Amino acid sequence: MKQLSVSFAVLCAVATSQAFAADELQQRAQGLFKPVPAKAPVLKGNPASPVKVELGKMLYFEPRLSASHLISCNTCHNVGLGGGDLQATSTGHGWQKGPRNAPTVLNSVFNTAQFWDGRAKDLAEQAKGPVQASVEMNNTPDQVVKTLNSIPDYVALFKKAFPGEKDPVTFDNMAKAIEVFEATLITPDSPFDQYLKGKKKALDGKQTAGLKLFLDKGCVACHGGLNLGGTGYFPFGVVEKPAENILPLGDKGRFAVTNTAKDEYVFRAPSLRNVAITYPYFHSGVVWSLKEAVAVMGSAQFGIKLSDDESEAIAAFLGSLTGKQPKVVYPIMPASTDATPRPRL
């Protein structure tokens, strides 16, 4: 009987120790991360309204913003595909291939800046870039405004979305409308968000082990906060340069923006929200396996060789970051008129 009592006491002690460790891990996570909110954030200088959001949605799906009338924002940032396009690099005007992988639009409103090199300060500024890029939509602001003004329904919507403006159909207002719509593309209530809110069993054993590794190995240094990234710039290849196909020598990242030597091969750390469904990975888009991407980061950033089990556990944790996907009803765009510019292929 005494031996049974001792064994029971040992089991209780082990269970208590494990419970304490689980509580400690959850508390660490709660101090480093925040759940995605259920509602879109308020944008400074660009207040949302139902009509502006609706206009922004139409423009997001509007291929006539491109010279060819074939490419929309949604082409490369497909809201049904995790906000990306499942391509290494996107295909643009005239079947040209872009230089970098298209980052997800989901939760991008929580990023400090936009694009891999952070060259756009917000989503409105970002929305203007692809429209004008020759490798993407290959259009001009004047041609966009001419197209929108040629369609009476769009003119009426711009007037409602931007009341009191003498000439509301502008390139800037196009971008502002798209921005307020994109701000609604958030993915709350992931298993990890539930965990952060106190539900310990929201993560399974492997995901919990992966979270601990994610913290202990140092991944959180670049991928913390609400978006698990998206808020800082870091060199890719701190300890060991990745293979040249993963880190192309010709793409020096943020250096192209700042022209500062210390920014060579520096990139904005991407958000890891929904990362399990936004493959392929890295700005080069050549790695298709999340487990492989984790292993690359271990060697490149920390100089450590993660075991298969460690890479698998971290990848399992990253799978818990997939939130509730936004349900977007595809809009019916108004018809062109005789005054609408014809497509240029």
N, C-alpha and C positions, 0 to 999 in steps of 0.2 A: 504493500500500500504506500509505503514511504517513497519507494522508487517511482511509482506512478505519479505521486504528488510532485516529485522533483522534475520529471519529464513534462508534466503539464505546465509547471512554472517556467521551464525553458521555452516551451512552445509559446507561452504568453509573452515572454520577454522578446522572442524573435518577432512575433506579430506586432508587438508594440513598437519595436525598432523599425520594422518595415513601414508601419503606419506613419511614424514620425518622419521617416525619409520621404515618403510620398507627400506628406504635408509640406515639408521643406522645399521639395522640388516645385510643387504648385505655387508656393509663396514666392520662390525665385522667379518663376515665369510671370506671375502677376505683377512683379516689380519691374519687369523688363519689356513686357508686351501689353497691348491693349486690344480688346475686341473691336471688330469692325462695327460701327454704329448701324442702326436699322434705317436711318434716314440720311439723305444726302446732306453734306455740309453747306453752310451759307458761303457763297463766294464773294470776296471783297470786291466791291465796285461793279458787280454783275449780279444783281438780285434776280432770283428765279421767279417765274410765274407759270401757271399751267400752259398758257399759250406760247410762252417762250420755249418751254421744254418741248412742247409738241412741234414747234417749228424746228428746233434743234434736232429732234429725232428725224424729221423729214429730210433735213439737210445732211444728216449723218449717212442716210441711205441713198442720197440723191446722186446718181452717176453723172448728171449733167453739170456737176461742178468740175468734171474733168473734160479735157479737150475732146476725148473720144466718146464721151457719154457712156462709157463702159465701167469706169472705176469710181467707187465711192469710198468714204472712210471705212465702211463696213467690209470692203473687199479685203483689206489687210488687217482689220481689227474686228473680226467677225464675232458678234455678241453670242452667236450660237456655238462658237468654238473656243470658249474661254477668253475671248477678246483678242485672239491672234489669228493667224492664217495657216498654221501647221506647215509652213514652208521654211527652208533654211534662211533664205532672204526673199522678200516679196517680189512679185512680178508686176511691173508697172507699164507705162505707156509704150506701145510698140514692142511688147514682150521683153522689155529691158529688165534686168535683174538688179534690185537694189543692193547697196553695199552691206547692209546690216539686217539682222533678224528684227521683225516687227514686235515691239514690246506689247504686252497685253494692255488693253484700255481699261479693263476691270480694276477698280480701286485706284486708278492712276491719279485721281483727284487728290489723293493723300501723299503723292510724291512731292518732294521739294521742287523739282524741275522736271522737264520732259525731254525725251530722247536719251539715248545711251550716254551722250556727252553733256547732257543738261543745257543745251543751247537755247531752249525755250523756257521762259520763266513760269509759264502756266499753260493750261489746256487751250486757252483762246489763241495764244501765240503759236502753240504747236499746230493747231488746226489750219493755220495759214501756210505752213511749210509744205506739206505734201501736195496741196493744190497747185503750188507754183513750181515744184521740183520737176525738172524735165524727165527724170527717170520714174516719176510716179504718176501724177495726174496731168502734168504738162500744160497747165492753164495759166491765165493771168488774172489779176484782180479786176481789171476793166472788163474782161470777157465774162467773168463770173457775174458781175453786177449787171451787165447787159442781158445775160441769160435770165437772171432772176426777174429783172424789170420787164422782160418780155412775157412773163406768165402772170396774169392778173391775180390769181389766187395767192401766189407768193407775195405780191405787193401788198395785198390786204392783210396777210398774216404778219408781215414785218411791221405794218402800221399798228396792229394790235399788240405785238410783242414789244415794240419800242414806242410807246405812246408819247406824243408831244414833240417828236423829232420831225423836223421839216422834210428831211430826206432819209427815211429809215433804212432803205435798201442800200447797204454799204458792205464792203468786204469785212470791215471790223465787226459789224453787227452779225454778219454770217458766222464769224468765228465765235462771238459771244453766245449766240444761240446754240451752236454745237457744244460749247463748253458747259452750259447749264444742263444739257442732256447727258453729256458724258459724266457729269458729276453724280448722276443718278445710277450709274452702272457700278454699283457696289455689291459685295457678296458677304453679307453678315451670316452669323449663326453656323459657322463651320464647327466641326467637332472640337477644334482647338479653342475657338471662341467660347464654346460651352464649358470647356475645361477652365478657361480663365475666369469664367463667371462662377466657378465653384463646383462644377460637376466632375468629380475625379474620374468617374467611369466613362467619361466621354472619349478618353483615349484608351486603347487597349495596351497590353503589356509591351509589345514591340514598339508602339508609338511613344510610350512613356520612356522606354529605354533610349529611343532615338532623340527625344527631347533633352534628356540628360546629357547625351553625347554632344548634341548641338550646343548646349551651354558650356560644357566642360572643355570641349575642343576649341572653343573661341569663335564659332560661326556667328554668334550673336553680336560680335563686335561690329560687323557690317550689316547684319540683318536683324535689327531690333525694332522696337517701337510698334506702332499700330500696324504698319504695312510690312513688317519684317524686311526692311530695306527701303530703298527709294529716297533716302534722305541724306546720303553722303556719297563722296567720290573716293574711290580707292584704286590703287594700282592692281592690275591683273598680272599675277606672277611675282608676288612679293619674295618668295624664296626660290621658286623653280619656275622657269618659263614653260608654259604649256606648249604642246606641239604647234607648229606653225599654222596648221589648218584651223586650230582652235583660236590662236592669237595671231592673226595675219600681221606680218611686219609692216605692211603698208597702211594699216589703220591704227593711228596713234591716239585714238580716243579723244579725250578732252583737250589735248594739245592743240587740235585744230580750232578750238574755241578761244583758248587763252594765249596760245603761242608761248607758253612757259615750259621750260625744259622739264620741270618736276611733274608736269601733267602728261608726259608721254606714257601711253598705255594705261591711262587712268580712265575709269568709267564710273558712271553712277551705279551703285549697287542696286540691282533690280529688286523689286518687291517679290517675296516668295509666296504671296497669297495666290492660291490656285495653281501653284507651279507644277503640280502633278498632271495637269491637263493643258499646259501651255508649252509643250515641247515643240520644236527642238530648242536646245539651250545655248546660252552665251550669245554675245553680239554677232558671232559668226554663224550661229545656228547649225553647227555640224554635229553636235552630240544629241542623240535622240533618247538615250536612257538616263532617267533621273539618278539611278544608282551610279552610273558612270560619271555624271556631272558632279555628284557629291565627292567621288574619289578624286576627280581632277582638282576640285577646290582644296581638298586636303593636302595634296602634294604641292600645288601652285602657291597657296596662300600660307600654309603652315609648315611645309616641308615634312609632312608625315604621311606614311602609307597606311591608310585605313584598311582594316580587314574587311572581307566580304560581309561579315556579319554586322560590322559597324556601319558600313555604307548602306546596307540594307535597312538597318534600324533607323538611320537618319532619314533615308528616303521614305520609310513608313511614316515617320513623324511629319515630314513635309506633305504627305498625302492627307493629313488631318487638317491642312490649311485650305482645302477646297470648300468654299462656302456656298450658300444658296445662290444659284445663278439668276441673274435678272431675267424676267420674262418680258420680252419686248414684242409687241404686235407690229408686224411689218407694215409700214405706212403706205397708203395709196397716194402717189405724187400727182399733182395736177398736170394736165396735158400741155405740151408745147403749143406754141402758136406760130403763125407764119413769120413772126419777127424773131423767133428764137434761133440763135446761131446754130448752124448745122454741125454735126460731129466731124472732128478731124482725126483720122486714124493714122 
